[in-house]
Amino acid sequence: MIPPVLPTYARADLAFERGEGCYLITDDGRRYLDFGAGIAVNVLGHAHPRLVAALGDQAAKLWHTSNLYRIPGGERLAGRLVATTFADTVFFTNSGAEALECAIKMARKFQSHEGRPERFRIVTFEGAFHGRTLATIAAGGQAKYLEGFGPKVEGFDQVPLGNLDAVKQALGRETAGILIEPIQGEGGVRTPSPEFLRALRSLCDEQGLVLIFDEVQTGVGRTGKLFAYEWTGVTPDIMAIAKGIGGGFPMGACLATERAAAGMTAGTHGSTFGGNPLAMAVGNAVLDAVLEPGFLERVQAVSLRLKQQLAMLKDEYPALIEEVRGQGLLLGLKMRIPNTDFVAALRDQRLLTVGAGDNVVRIIPPLIAGDAEIAEATAAIAAACIAIAKKQDAAA
């Protein structure tokens, strides 16, 4: 018999009553160190006082008016995002997938607005993950997400990550743009080189294409910069964000230059809940914290210490850990055993992590994590390695 909640998730048999900073707590008082952060969402951890206050204050005043009227909190948040990024304008959504849908529509509309309506195809990359809508699973191109959902939405051409020749071969008279994650999160914490990203920027400039960055997972401080593109020397035309910008509240945004967004006039796109007052209050509170002097520098310093500790564990347990990947606090352990087994072993040590493609375990803590949490996580990973090694020895 099918359960009341549609069984589309392989959930762990674990439920939490509350959260405190970097910890999640069950109703019987067990504390788990959360180095998954709601899949790179809870950038300020759980129950952060600023976010609690912002949401509570706004909830006591106004929840929803729709986009038929001005939303001052949204105007403020958009202005702050414009002031701190390449963008000139922002469209607010409820999720990363919706932000990507907006970005894809905007790229197509740009070409039509420029008098090239035949240009609608987007070049994307193998291993990518852009969301679960029909368009975004087609953009990602992964068979496990496409299977059983009918004909693949037309207009996406996947090529190997980092292969510039393959990109050039995929470009044609119908190509509208290129869509890429600065670091593939779901794809296994795989990082294209800055040189590759610069080459994509040059191709787009030369051929009148739109360069789209998916920073749903890498954005809002996750890599030690406000957005990952800042490390690369490459500026996109359109960028989709979500996850961290809401700090746990559902929201996303599509950022764009004035030129890229020129075709998006009144009535061309919309959202009932996108940019509602509750989300905007939380988003502004998140930016208040992340943009404070020293916050991002602290993330970089913490990341360096964590990555060093993970590298030491790799050297100590080479039969289990093959490689340490990533940047900032978006790190990954490429495993020599099934990553699902290692995630479960870490959970037994009360450390929460997230699996990814390419047999990787993602280490993506809240950005407020410090030395104490790093030490605790490192000890838990070592304990999990020891437990697995003992099981292997006993089975041999």
C-alpha distance (Angstrom), angle and dihedral (degrees) to the residues before:
residue distance angle dihedral
M1 . . .
I2 3.77 . .
P3 3.83 113.8 .
P4 3.81 122.3 -121.4
V5 3.83 89.7 -106.2
L6 3.81 109.3 63.2
P7 3.83 104.7 -107.8
T8 3.80 98.5 -126.6
Y9 3.82 94.6 122.5
A10 3.80 128.6 71.8
R11 3.78 92.1 -142.7
A12 3.79 124.5 -169.6
D13 3.81 112.4 -120.8
L14 3.77 91.2 -107.6
A15 3.80 132.8 107.8
F16 3.78 130.3 -175.8
E17 3.77 130.0 -145.0
R18 3.79 99.4 -166.9
G19 3.77 145.5 -11.2
E20 3.79 134.1 -132.5
G21 3.79 119.0 -170.2
C22 3.79 107.9 -59.6
Y23 3.82 93.6 -5.2
L24 3.79 136.8 86.2
I25 3.80 118.3 -157.3
T26 3.80 129.4 -156.2
D27 3.78 123.3 -139.8
D28 3.82 89.6 -101.1
G29 3.80 92.2 54.3
R30 3.82 102.8 -101.2
R31 3.81 111.0 149.4
Y32 3.80 122.0 -145.1
L33 3.79 123.8 -169.1
D34 3.79 104.1 -128.2
F35 3.80 109.3 -141.1
G36 3.80 91.0 156.3
A37 3.82 95.0 62.6
G38 3.79 93.7 -159.1
I39 3.83 87.9 -54.8
A40 3.80 96.1 -46.3
V41 3.81 93.0 -40.4
N42 3.81 108.9 107.0
V43 3.80 97.1 68.8
L44 3.83 91.7 162.9
G45 3.77 94.4 39.1
H46 3.79 124.2 -122.2
A47 3.80 127.3 -31.0
H48 3.79 93.1 -2.2
P49 3.83 106.4 -172.2
R50 3.81 93.8 -129.6
L51 3.78 93.0 52.7
V52 3.79 93.6 43.3
A53 3.81 90.5 51.2
A54 3.81 94.0 45.1
L55 3.78 93.5 50.0
G56 3.79 94.4 43.0
D57 3.79 94.0 48.0
Q58 3.79 92.3 49.4
A59 3.82 93.7 43.4
A60 3.78 89.4 56.3
K61 3.80 90.3 55.2
L62 3.80 112.0 33.5
W63 3.81 136.1 -16.3
H64 3.77 106.1 -178.9
T65 3.78 141.7 0.5
S66 3.86 101.7 156.9
N67 3.78 124.3 -124.1
L68 3.79 91.4 -75.6
Y69 3.79 85.6 95.1
R70 3.79 137.3 39.2
I71 3.81 117.0 -84.2
P72 3.81 107.8 -155.5
G73 3.80 94.4 -164.4
G74 3.78 89.6 55.6
E75 3.77 92.3 48.7
R76 3.79 89.0 52.5
L77 3.81 94.1 47.6
A78 3.80 92.6 46.5
G79 3.79 90.3 50.1
R80 3.80 91.2 51.5
L81 3.82 92.7 48.8
V82 3.80 90.3 49.1
A83 3.79 91.2 48.7
T84 3.82 93.1 51.9
T85 3.82 100.8 40.3
F86 3.81 143.0 42.3
A87 3.81 90.6 -93.6
D88 3.78 131.3 108.7
T89 3.79 98.4 -169.5
V90 3.83 141.4 21.4
F91 3.81 135.9 -152.3
F92 3.82 115.1 -161.7
T93 3.80 123.0 -139.6
N94 3.80 138.5 172.1
S95 3.80 98.4 -115.1
G96 3.76 147.0 8.2
A97 3.78 93.2 -98.9
E98 3.80 90.1 55.8
A99 3.79 90.5 47.9
L100 3.82 88.7 53.4
E101 3.81 91.3 47.7
C102 3.79 88.3 54.4
A103 3.80 90.8 48.1
I104 3.82 92.8 50.5
K105 3.80 92.2 47.5
M106 3.79 90.6 46.7
A107 3.82 92.4 52.5
R108 3.80 91.5 51.1
K109 3.79 92.1 44.2
F110 3.80 90.5 50.2
Q111 3.79 91.3 57.5
S112 3.81 92.1 46.3
H113 3.79 90.5 48.0
E114 3.81 88.7 52.0
G115 3.81 90.3 54.2
R116 3.81 96.8 -99.6
P117 3.82 104.6 107.1
E118 3.81 91.0 157.0
R119 3.80 88.8 70.4
F120 3.79 107.2 89.3
R121 3.81 107.1 122.8
I122 3.82 122.0 107.0
V123 3.80 124.3 -155.0
T124 3.81 111.2 -137.6
F125 3.80 134.9 172.5
E126 3.77 136.3 -107.0
G127 3.79 112.4 -103.7
A128 3.80 92.6 27.3
F129 3.78 123.8 139.2
H130 3.79 118.4 -161.5
G131 3.80 103.7 160.0
R132 3.80 143.9 -71.1
T133 3.79 104.8 -82.3
L134 3.80 118.4 108.5
A135 3.80 91.4 -101.9
T136 3.78 96.6 44.3
I137 3.82 95.5 48.1
A138 3.79 86.4 51.7
A139 3.79 89.2 50.4
G140 3.79 90.7 50.7
G141 3.79 90.7 46.4
Q142 3.81 96.4 -158.8
A143 3.80 111.8 151.0
K144 3.82 94.2 -144.1
Y145 3.81 90.2 62.4
L146 3.81 96.2 39.8
E147 3.80 99.0 47.7
G148 3.78 114.5 113.3
F149 3.79 97.9 7.0
G150 3.77 98.5 103.1
P151 3.79 127.5 -115.7
K152 3.78 113.6 1.0
V153 3.80 111.8 -108.3
E154 3.78 106.3 -98.8
G155 3.76 122.8 -118.5
F156 3.81 108.6 59.6
D157 3.79 128.4 104.1
Q158 3.82 117.9 -170.0
V159 3.80 121.8 -153.1
P160 3.83 131.9 174.6
L161 3.80 114.8 -79.6
G162 3.79 111.7 -102.8
N163 3.80 95.8 13.1
L164 3.80 105.8 123.1
D165 3.80 94.1 178.6
A166 3.80 89.6 56.5
V167 3.80 90.0 51.0
K168 3.79 91.3 52.0
Q169 3.80 91.5 48.7
A170 3.82 90.8 50.8
L171 3.80 93.6 54.2
G172 3.79 115.5 98.4
R173 3.77 143.7 152.5
E174 3.85 89.6 -75.1
T175 3.82 96.3 51.0
A176 3.80 114.1 118.4
G177 3.79 101.6 174.2
I178 3.78 152.5 -36.9
L179 3.82 124.4 -97.3
I180 3.81 121.5 -160.9
E181 3.80 142.6 157.8
P182 3.83 113.0 -129.5
I183 3.80 84.4 -139.2
Q184 3.79 121.1 13.8
G185 3.80 105.6 -129.1
E186 3.80 104.8 177.9
G187 3.79 88.4 31.5
G188 3.79 92.3 66.4
V189 3.82 107.0 -79.1
R190 3.80 90.7 -72.7
T191 3.81 115.1 169.2
P192 3.81 123.1 -155.6
S193 3.79 113.1 -145.4
P194 3.81 121.0 -101.0
E195 3.81 86.6 -120.5
F196 3.80 90.3 58.5
L197 3.80 91.9 49.0
R198 3.80 90.6 48.5
A199 3.79 89.4 51.7
L200 3.81 89.9 52.7
R201 3.81 89.7 51.1
S202 3.80 90.0 52.2
L203 3.81 92.3 48.9
C204 3.79 91.1 51.1
D205 3.80 91.9 48.8
E206 3.79 92.8 47.7
Q207 3.80 96.0 47.4
G208 3.80 102.4 34.2
L209 3.81 94.3 -109.4
V210 3.79 130.0 147.3
L211 3.81 118.9 -116.6
I212 3.81 111.7 -146.7
F213 3.80 123.8 -169.6
D214 3.79 120.8 -159.4
E215 3.81 103.2 -148.8
V216 3.79 95.7 161.8
Q217 3.82 90.3 121.2
T218 3.81 101.7 23.0
G219 3.80 98.8 47.4
V220 3.80 136.7 94.0
G221 3.79 98.0 41.8
R222 3.78 99.5 -43.7
T223 3.82 94.1 126.8
G224 3.81 96.5 36.4
K225 3.80 94.4 -92.8
L226 3.79 123.8 79.0
F227 3.82 86.5 -107.8
A228 3.79 129.1 11.2
Y229 3.81 94.2 -126.1
E230 3.80 87.5 71.8
W231 3.81 89.4 71.8
T232 3.80 93.8 54.1
G233 3.79 106.7 53.9
V234 3.81 87.2 -124.6
T235 3.80 124.9 117.4
P236 3.80 118.8 -160.4
D237 3.80 125.9 -146.0
I238 3.81 93.1 -135.5
M239 3.80 130.1 19.7
A240 3.80 130.8 -171.1
I241 3.80 118.5 -151.8
A242 3.81 136.0 173.3
K243 3.82 135.6 129.4
G244 3.83 102.8 63.4
I245 3.80 96.6 36.5
G246 3.81 89.6 69.3
G247 3.79 95.9 40.9
G248 3.82 88.2 -142.6
F249 3.80 98.8 -29.0
P250 3.83 112.1 108.0
M251 3.79 109.0 -102.5
G252 3.78 143.1 122.2
A253 3.76 139.4 173.2
C254 3.77 142.4 -152.3
L255 3.80 113.2 -140.6
A256 3.80 122.6 -165.3
T257 3.76 146.5 164.8
E258 3.79 118.0 -103.9
R259 3.80 90.7 -109.4
A260 3.82 94.8 50.8
A261 3.81 91.7 48.1
A262 3.80 96.8 44.3
G263 3.79 94.1 109.1
M264 3.80 95.3 50.0
T265 3.79 98.4 94.8
A266 3.81 129.7 157.2
G267 3.79 111.4 -49.5
T268 3.81 97.5 14.8
H269 3.80 94.2 103.0
G270 3.78 138.4 5.7
S271 3.79 150.3 160.8
T272 3.78 132.2 -154.6
F273 3.79 96.3 -146.8
G274 3.81 101.7 19.2
G275 3.79 110.6 120.1
N276 3.81 95.2 8.7
P277 3.82 117.4 167.8
L278 3.81 95.3 -103.6
A279 3.79 93.5 54.1
M280 3.77 92.9 44.4
A281 3.79 92.8 51.9
V282 3.80 90.9 52.6
G283 3.81 93.2 43.5
N284 3.79 91.5 53.8
A285 3.81 90.3 48.7
V286 3.81 90.9 51.4
L287 3.80 90.6 52.1
D288 3.80 90.4 47.5
A289 3.80 88.6 61.4
V290 3.81 101.2 36.6
L291 3.81 93.5 47.7
E292 3.79 94.3 49.7
P293 3.82 111.9 119.5
G294 3.79 110.4 -88.5
F295 3.81 97.8 12.8
L296 3.81 97.3 108.4
E297 3.80 92.6 39.2
R298 3.79 87.8 55.3
V299 3.81 90.3 51.8
Q300 3.80 89.1 53.6
A301 3.81 92.3 50.0
V302 3.81 93.6 46.7
S303 3.79 90.3 47.4
L304 3.79 91.9 53.4
R305 3.80 91.9 52.7
L306 3.80 92.5 46.2
K307 3.80 93.1 48.0
Q308 3.80 90.5 49.8
Q309 3.80 90.3 52.1
L310 3.80 91.6 48.5
A311 3.80 90.5 49.6
M312 3.81 89.6 53.4
L313 3.81 89.9 51.4
K314 3.80 89.9 49.9
D315 3.80 89.5 53.8
E316 3.80 91.3 46.9
Y317 3.81 95.7 47.2
P318 3.83 105.7 30.2
A319 3.79 92.1 154.0
L320 3.81 89.2 64.3
I321 3.82 106.7 28.5
E322 3.80 118.4 50.0
E323 3.80 102.9 175.0
V324 3.81 144.5 -3.0
R325 3.80 113.9 -135.7
G326 3.76 141.4 178.6
Q327 3.77 144.4 45.4
G328 3.77 135.5 -93.9
L329 3.78 110.3 -11.3
L330 3.80 93.1 -26.6
L331 3.80 98.0 92.5
G332 3.78 133.0 154.5
L333 3.78 138.6 -160.8
K334 3.80 112.5 -146.2
M335 3.81 102.2 -147.9
R336 3.80 134.3 -148.1
I337 3.81 89.8 -155.5
P338 3.82 124.8 52.4
N339 3.78 107.7 -66.8
T340 3.80 90.0 -138.2
D341 3.81 89.4 61.5
F342 3.78 91.1 51.6
V343 3.82 93.8 47.2
A344 3.82 87.9 52.6
A345 3.82 91.7 47.6
L346 3.79 90.4 51.1
R347 3.78 90.2 48.9
D348 3.82 88.1 54.8
Q349 3.81 85.3 57.9
R350 3.82 88.7 50.4
L351 3.79 93.9 -109.2
L352 3.80 115.9 128.1
T353 3.81 118.9 -148.6
V354 3.81 136.4 158.0
G355 3.79 130.6 -119.8
A356 3.79 122.9 -131.0
G357 3.78 140.5 -178.7
D358 3.80 123.2 -72.1
N359 3.83 88.9 44.4
V360 3.81 92.6 -71.5
V361 3.81 130.8 150.5
R362 3.79 111.3 -147.0
I363 3.80 119.8 -137.9
I364 3.81 103.7 -161.3
P365 3.81 111.0 153.8
P366 3.78 127.0 176.5
L367 3.79 110.3 -79.2
I368 3.82 89.3 -117.2
A369 3.82 91.8 67.0
G370 3.80 113.6 125.2
D371 3.79 141.5 -176.3
A372 3.79 94.4 -66.6
E373 3.79 92.7 53.9
I374 3.82 91.4 45.2
A375 3.80 90.5 52.5
E376 3.81 91.6 48.5
A377 3.80 92.8 47.7
T378 3.80 92.5 47.0
A379 3.80 90.7 51.4
A380 3.80 90.7 49.0
I381 3.81 92.5 50.6
A382 3.81 90.6 48.9
A383 3.81 90.7 48.9
A384 3.80 90.8 50.3
C385 3.80 90.7 50.5
I386 3.81 90.9 50.6
A387 3.82 92.0 48.6
I388 3.81 92.3 50.0
A389 3.81 92.4 45.6
K390 3.82 90.2 52.5
K391 3.82 90.7 51.2
Q392 3.79 90.5 49.5
D393 3.81 91.4 49.8
A394 3.81 91.5 48.5
A395 3.81 91.3 50.4
A396 3.81 93.7 47.6
